[in-house]
Amino acid sequence: MTILLYQTDSYTQSFQAIVSVIDPETHGIILDQTAFYPGGGGQPSDNGWLQSNLIEIPVLRVKKIEGQVFHIIDPAYPLLQPGSQVIGRINWELRYQLMRTHTAMHILCGVIFRNYGASVTGGDMDPLKGRMDFEFETMQKELVNEIENAVNFEAARSLPVRVAILPREDAFKIPDLIRTKINLLPEGIPFVRVVEIVGLDLQADGGTHVRNTSEVGRIRIVDYKSKGKINKRIYIELE
Ligand SMILES: [Zn+2]
C-alpha cells in the first residue's frame, strides 16, 4: 500500500518515491509513497509533476481507485518502469488554496453548529470558494453578516488545527464525532483520521488543512440558498 504522506503532513510539497505499479489503461502510476491528495470529501485532487532523471512529467490529476492512489500522467509522456525513482512535486499554489478553503469550511461548520445547532450535511469546494449544506431551518438573510463576523472572529483567533489517527473504538467514543456522521464510515476501517480545530470543530476527515486558522485569511459569505424548508446552502469565498 502507498504511504499517504499528506495524511500526516499536509505541508509536504515534494518527496522521493519509487514506482510500484503502472497501469496503461488509466495511464496511471502507483508510487510507494505520495504527497498528492487523490480528492475526496469535497476537496478536489492535486496536480503537479513527477521528475525522473531530467524529465518532468505532468501529473494531470490523482484518483483513488479501489483503495490505490493513481497518478494520471500526461498522455504525451510514456509510463515509467516499475522500480524507477522519481521526485514528486505537487502544485503547491493550488493545494495551499484548497487547504485554506477546506479549513474555512470547518470553521463555518463549527460556528454554525455552536451558534445555531445546525448540522452540516455536505459540501464541495474549489480553490478559494466553497459551499456547504446545513439542516438549518432558521437560516435567513439577516444572519449572513452575523455568521460572517463569527467565522472571521474564529479565523483571527489563530486556533491550532490538529490531526490525529485514532483506533476506530477510540474515535467512536468522542461525542462530537458522532454528530458528523462518523457512524457512516465503512465497517472494515480500523483507524479513523480526526481533524480538530481546537475548541471549535472536530471531524472524521481525510482531507488537507492548514495548521492554524490564521492562515485562512478573510472569509466572505457570498450567498445562501434554500434547498427546501430545512436544508440551506451557504456559499463562501476567501480573499
Ligand atoms: Zn476537512
Residues whose N, C-alpha, C, O or C-beta is under 5 A from the ligand:
A	BS01	ZN	H102 D205 G207
